Amino acid sequence: MYKLIIRKMEKKDLQEVLKIYKEGIETGMATFETIVPSEQVWDERHHATLRFVAEEHNRVVGWIGISPVSTRAVYSGVREVSVYISSDRKGKGIASMLFKILIEESENVGFWTLQSSIFAINSSSIQLHKKMGFRIVGTRERIAQLHEKRHDTV
């Protein structure tokens, strides 16, 4: 019987979370990062309690978390979403389940805006975000460089 569990991320999950993040790096269209951060750096970048994993058969197969967009007080209720699913589990609705819990929990603690910056070529991520109620507010052209090529984000 298929059983997927969505739960709060625990310290013990970080190695699996970083493996999945590495898969995202390797796609060349999920992040501008080229090196997997240490567990400590990843932990420091993401909100301490608003991070969740999807677990299937005792294996982490996806994660979602949020990071600050600014240190300015006026943006204290705004966070950027990161969501990554293991390459062998994409297209199974896991990201949507993770999003639902993150959105609900972030609203419960007072965050008023969640945003994402997605590679313009990453149509599946754009569609996922639209499905979850996000909307495109613009395109940042040639915003950053990855492997000597500048990319747009939406």
Helices and strands as residue ranges (DSSP letters): E 4-8, G 11-13, H 14-27, H 39-45, E 51-56, E 59-68, G 73-75, E 78-85, G 87-89, H 94-108, E 113-115, H 123-131, E 140-146, E 149-153
